[in-house]
Amino acid sequence: MKLLRNLLTALVVLVTLGVGVLFALQNKIPVPLDLLVYTFEPRSLALWILLAFALGGILGMVVSSVILVRTRASLGSCKRQLEKARVEVSKLRDEPPAVRGS
């Protein structure tokens, strides 16, 4: 199963790389990129689009990593609270019942 997943991942990476190369070969027209405060030199349209795609992927991974770390920290905190509650329940079950005075 792991071999199949690795082969599928390699296939997806190769297909994506191939599509990117074909896209770059078809879009060689130099286009300047204007970001309101700075204008970049004219580069090929494919370069700007592929850079935007890569930057979006990297930013998506960074954001999802931050969310994952926060979720794992929260899970650890919940596990500690659960263990404290289990210890407390265990202690309460072991104690003899208190005698109430009338």
Beta strands, then each sheet from edge to edge (+ up, - down):
strand 1: 30-34
strand 2: 39-44
sheet 1: 1+ 2-
end
